[in-house]
Amino acid sequence: MIIDTHIHLDDTRYDDDLEEVLQRAKKEGVSKFIIPGADPSTLQKAINISEAYDDVYFSVGVHPYDIESFDMINFEEYIQHPKCVAIGECGLDYYRLEGTEEEKENEKKKQQEIFIAQISIAKKFKKPLIIHIRDASVDSKRILEECNASEVGGVLHCFNADEQLLSLADNRFYFGIGGVLTFKNAKKLVNVLPKIPKEKLLIETDGPYLTPTPFRGKRNEPLYTKYVVNKMSELLDLPIEIIQNTTTKNALKLFNIY
């Protein structure tokens, strides 16, 4: 079976056919789904979905693009929910920084402060982290190490193939691999994949985004995790069943799901 460890089922693009999306995935062996907390405005929707389906879980967090919303969330209230399995999606994203150099530095500082705050919450409540890193590997790794985030560990969602982050595998961190692995321009990730310890690999979609080949341009959904698994099997020269079993075992362990 497969666990989709990062799927935005609370996105409006699933509103009309959520039941069908889940059923299609289950028929192909996708057994569990985790909705990352990125935008506080859709958090209650994610919770409602997790309550409606036994095999759907959620996390609570604030994406680096939404740090202004951080104070809107009463983390303690949501963390107590039995379907809450992680803190995040949190982290650093310097890709879209705008303005003067001073304004960019101020934005980086704000992102780092909110990231550190969410690491502290994760440690307090002993929940793993779902981490978003884009164009910010050096600062992200430094903060994770300085804050001793290895106490709880987590997943580097949509792993960016930066080799300097591989050492985090020794600190209870996993690496989320999705549709990007199937892209023609994913040479960096293809080359780095064999260097990731097998016991640290996770499967994800990041749906509705990053739809794998051969469905690029369409809405992504958990069903398509099988194409990620197939590509991973090919690249690592391992049977599909081994990839499925290993990544499922890894996900159950990290998120403490039974």
N, C-alpha and C positions, 0 to 999 in steps of 0.2 A: 504494500500500500504506500501511498504518498501523503505527506502533509504539506499543504501550502502555508508556509510560515509568514507570508506577507501578502495579503489580498484586501484591497479597499472595498469590501462589500457594501460599505455605507455610501459609496459614490452614487450619484444620481443615475449613472449609466447602467446600474443594475436594478433600478426601481421597478421596471416593467416585467422582468423575468427572473427575479432572484431565485425563486423555487426551481425553475428549469435549469439555471446555471449550476446550482448545487447538485441537482439530480444527474445532470450530464457528467459532472466531475466524479460523483460517487460511482457511476457505472464504469468509469475507467480506473477506479481504485484510489481516488483521492478521498481520504477518510476524515481529515480534520482541516480546519481553516482558522487562521488567526488574522483578525482585523487590527492593523496598527493604529494607534491613536496619533493622528497628525493635526487635525483641526478640531478645536473644542466645540465648534458649532455642529459637528456631526457625531460627537461622542455619544450622546444619548441614543442616536439612531443605531450606532454600532452595538451598544448594550442591548437594545431591543432585539436586534438580530441574533445576538448570542443567546438571549433568553428564549428565543423562538426555536432555535435549533441546537440539539444536544452537542453536535460536533463542531460548533462555531465558538471561538473564544475571542477576546479583545484585549488590547493593551491601552494604557492611558498615557498620553504624552503630548508634547508640542514640537512640531517640525520647526527647523530653523527659520523657515519662511514665515512662521506664525508666532514668533516669540512675543509679540505685543499682546497675545492672548493668554500668556502663561498664568497671569494672576486670576484669570477667570475660572480656573479649575481647582476644585477642592480635591486634591489628589487622594487624601486619606479616605474620603467618602467612597471613591471608585475602587481603590485598591482592595477594599474589603469585600468587593463583589466576588463570588466564587468562580466566575468566568474570566476574571482579570488575571492574565498570566505574565505581564511584563510592563516595564516603563518605557515609553517611546511611542512613536518614532522621534528620537531626539538626536542632536548632533550638531555638525557644522557644515555649512554650505556657502562657499565663497564664490560660486560660479556666477551669480547675478548681482554682485555688488555694484552699486552705482554711486555717482557723485564724485566729490573731490577725494583726494587721498585721505584727508582727515575724516571725512564722512565714512569712507570705507573702513578705516581703522576703528571708528566708533561702532560701526555695525558688527565688525568682527568681535569686538569686546563684549557687546550685548549678547551675541550668540554664545560666546564662551561662558558668560555668566549663567545663562539659562541652561546650558548643557550641564554645567557643574551642579546647578541646583537639582536637576533631574537625576544626576548620578547619586547625589546625596539622598534623595527620596528613595531611589532603588535600594540603596544600602540599608536605609532605615527599615524598609519593609521587606527586605530580602527577595526582591524581584529582579530577574535578569533585564538587561537593557536591549532595546531595538535601536540600532545606531545608524544614522544617515551621515555619510561622509562624501562630500564632493568638493574637489579642489582644496582640501583642507586636511590632508593626511598628517602633516607634521604636528599641527596644533591638536588635532583629535587624539593622536597617539600620546602626545605629551600629557594632555588632560586626563586621559584614561589611566595612565600610569601614576601621575601625581595624585589623583583622587583615589587610588587603590581600587579602581572599579573591578578588579579581578575578584573581589569579595563576592560579587554576584555574577560576573560574566555577562555574556550577551551575544548578539549577532551583529556583524557588520553587514547590514542589509544592502543588497545590490552591490556586492563587493566590487570595488573599483580597480582591482588587479594591481594595486600598488604594493610592490614586494616588501616595502618597509613595514607594512602592517601585518605581514605573515607571522612575525614573532609574537603577536598577540594571541596566537593559538595556544601558547604556553600559559596564558593567563585566563583560561576559561572562556575564550572568545571563539565564536563560530563564524562561518562565512556563508552568507546567503547568495545562492547562484540562481539566476533567472533567465529570462528569454534572451538577454544580451549574449549569452554563450553561443546562441545559434546564429548571430549576426555575422555577415561576411567581414565586417571591419573589427571583429572582436579578437584580433590576433593576440593582443596583450593578455586578455583573460584566458584564452586558449592555452597560451604558453605558461601561465602562472598556475592554472588549475592543478596540474600534477604535483605541485609543490605544497598544496594544502593538505594537511593530514586528513585522511578519509573520515576519521572520527570527529571532524570539525566541519563537515559539509552539511548544508541545509538547502532545501529546494524552496523556491518562491516564485510567484508571478509578478508581484507589484501591480497586478491588475487594478484598473483597466489599462495601465500603461505597459510599455515594453513588451508588446506581443511578439512571441518568437516566430521565426521563419517556420512554416511557409505562410503565416497569417499576418505578417506585418501590415500595419495600416488599419487593422480591425481592432475592435475592443478585445483586450486580453481577458481571460477567465481561467479558473483553476483547472479546467479540463486540459489546458495546454501545457501543464507541468510535465506531461508525458514526453513532450518534445525536448524539454530540458533534460529530463532523465535519459532519454535516448542518446542525446548528444554527449552527455557526461559519460555514459556507458561506452560510447565509441572512443572518446578521447582518452579515457583511463583504461581502456581495454578490459573492462569488467562486465560481467553479466548484468542485464537490466535489473534482475531480482536483487543482486547485491547492492546496487545503487539505491533501490527502493528501500530495502531493509535497513541499510546503514543510515541513510538520511532520516528515515522515520525514527529509528532508535535515538539518533542525535537530537531530534526535535522534542521527543517525549522527555528526554533527560533534561535538556536546557529549560524547557518551559514547565517542567514538573507536571506533566499531563499523564493521566492514567487511563 
